[in-house]
Amino acid sequence: MQTAKEGQTVRVHYVGMLKDGNIFDASINRDPLEFTLGKGDVIAGFEAAVIGMKEGENKTIVIPYSEAYGERDETAIAEVDRTQMPPDFEPVPGQQLSANQPDGSSKIVTIIKIDDKTITVDGNHPLAGKDLVFDITLVKIV
């Protein structure tokens, strides 16, 4: 039976959890995730786990944060003066915003704290600094 190799397109079902068992994402009740191995479309540890799997095979893996979303970067937390926001903006903790960067790009940030004068945002990926557990089933090698 054929095994998944770099350059091949695969379809997988997965359940992504934190080490405490809390599920953060799953493909159940959706179409399988389709991606090409070696293109960097998914986190490195996930891709490495799929290489060598056979159709129908299931495995559970732990991906250290270094092969997932990296370490948390405390310098990615910033306070923004509320006057820099539109006057009708009603911030909510947990809300995600697109922040313009000095180089013209944009970055998704999450509101983590609000007070009368400032809004504190976190530019880290929500899963940064966390080891991830994935239950993966290789559905098809396309």
N, C-alpha and C positions, 0 to 999 in steps of 0.2 A: 504494500500500500504506500502511496506517495506521502511524503512529509513536506511540510511548509518550508520554503526556502526564500532567501532574500530575492527580491524582484517579483515575487508572485503576489497576486491579489488574493486576499482571504476574507472570509466572513466569519465573525465570531459573535457568540453571545457571552455576556459577562455580568458579574455582580461585583461592584467595587465597594469595599468596606474599610473602615478604620480598624485598628487592632482590637478595639473594644466591641466590634461587631456592628457598629452603626453603619448602615448603608448610605453612601453618598451618591451613587449612580448605578444604574442597571439597564441592560438592553431588553429585559423581559417585557413582553407586551409591545415591543417595537420590532422593526426589522433588525437583523443582525448588523453589527458594525462592520463596514467594509473598508479595508485599507490595503495599501501595497507595502509589503515588507521592505525595509531599507530606505524608505522615503522620509522617515521622521514624522509621519502623520499622527503618531501616538507616542506617549512617553516611552523612553528607551527601555525601561524594565519590562513593560507590557509587550513591546515588540520582541524583545529577546526571549520572552516566555513562549511566544507563539511559534518562533522558528523551531523546527523539528517536530512539531505536533502533527498528528494524523487526523484526517476527517473523523469527526465523532468523538475524538479524545477530549477528556475533561481534566483540568488540573487546577489546583489552588496554589497560588504563589504569594510571597510577601516581597514587595518592592520597597527597598529602603528609600527614604526621602531623596537621597543623592541621585537616584535613578528615576525619580518622579518629578516633583516640582521644586526640588532644591531646598536649601536652608531658608528659614525666615530671615529677612533683612530688616532690622529695626530702623535703618535709615529710610526705608520705604514708607514709614509712617510720617504724616505731615499734618500740621494744623493749618486750616485755611480760614482766613477772615471771612465772616458771613457777608461782608459788604462786597466780596468778589462774586457772590452768587446772585442770580436774578432775584428781585424783591419778592416775587410771588412763590419762590422755591420753598417747599416744606420738606426738609430733610428728615429721614427716618433711619435709625440704626439698622445696619444690614443692607441698606439700599446700595446698589452699584451705580457708579457714574463713569462717564468717559472723561478723562482729564487730559487736556492738551499738554504736551511736553515741549521743552525749549527747542528741540530739534524739529518740531512740526508734527511729530507722530502723536498718537493718542494711546492712553493706557487705561485699563479698567481699574478703578479703585473702589473700595468698600467703606462706607461710613461706619465708624466704630464708636464715635462719641460726639455728642452735641451739647453746646452750652450757649449762653446768650450772645457771645461774641465770636466763637469759633466752631468749626466743624472739623473733627479729626478723621482723616481718611487713611486707609491702609492699602498700599499698592502691591502687597504680597498676594500671590495666588492663595485662595482659601485653604488649600491642602499643602502649602509650603511647610516644610519642617515635620511632616507626618509620614510615617511608614504606611504603605497601603497594602491591602490584601485584596487579591482578585481571584474570583472563581471564573475560569475561562473554559468555554467549549468551542472547539474549532468546528464550525458548521460546514464550511465548504472552502476548498481551494479552487479559485475561479480559473 
